[in-house]
Amino acid sequence: MLASPATLRRLALRDAARVRLLAGEREVAEMTGLIPHPYPDGAAEEFIAAQTLAWDTGKEYNYAVLPGHDALLIGVVALRPDATERENLGYWIGRPYWGRGYATAALRAIIALGFGLLDVEKLTASHLVRNPASGRVMEKCGMRLLGTSTREHRGVPEPFCLRGISREEWDLLAG
């Protein structure tokens, strides 16, 4: 199946209601390492404000994922130049949009952006072992399994898969 087209744009405060609605669903939050559930009041606005600061300081670049050229946010994808605290890449897509190829399209776009703009030789991402759909998205983008580790997730240890792709692998894949 071909990935659905996705457009990326910088997150804006006007996205807060959609972030709260989509990220606030238990099924979405449970599959991520960072989204709280229940989603607190004001958290979307705080997240967007923090991302604006992170963007301005070059620490992290979060983009709204849009279906095609529609202005409606359906998820978020992140690029982190430095992978010391967390991996370089992260994403979530709202549950009504799962299985339509948007995560794959957004991840491919952010990988291309990362290798195009950053002086890095490898990009990494992780997913919960119990979230094989996220692993398949990463595999479709050429990311290979680098290893597994146990991390704290919602207060309990849980296994994660670490995946990565080198600049050379991406260049061969993107051809």
Summary of the structure (lengths in Angstrom):
residues: 175
radius of gyration: 15.2
end to end distance: 19.6
largest distance: 45.1
contacts: 518
relative contact order: 0.15
helix: 38%
strand: 29%
